[in-house]
């Protein structure tokens, strides 16, 4: 039987293991997700438009 060690006194490695084990049983993701802002500038979208030569004809 393991001795009880307060959470604050656990090593960083042990705290990470304990947190990971606790996180596995959560029914929903703890990360808050929200839709992207349609008015915000999106770099990836801008690059795609710039590199898309399929619709333009070069002379």
Secondary structure, 3 states (H helix, E strand, C coil): CCCCCCHHHCCHHHHHHHHHHHHHCCCCCCCCCCCCCCCCCCHHHHHHHHHCCCCCCCC
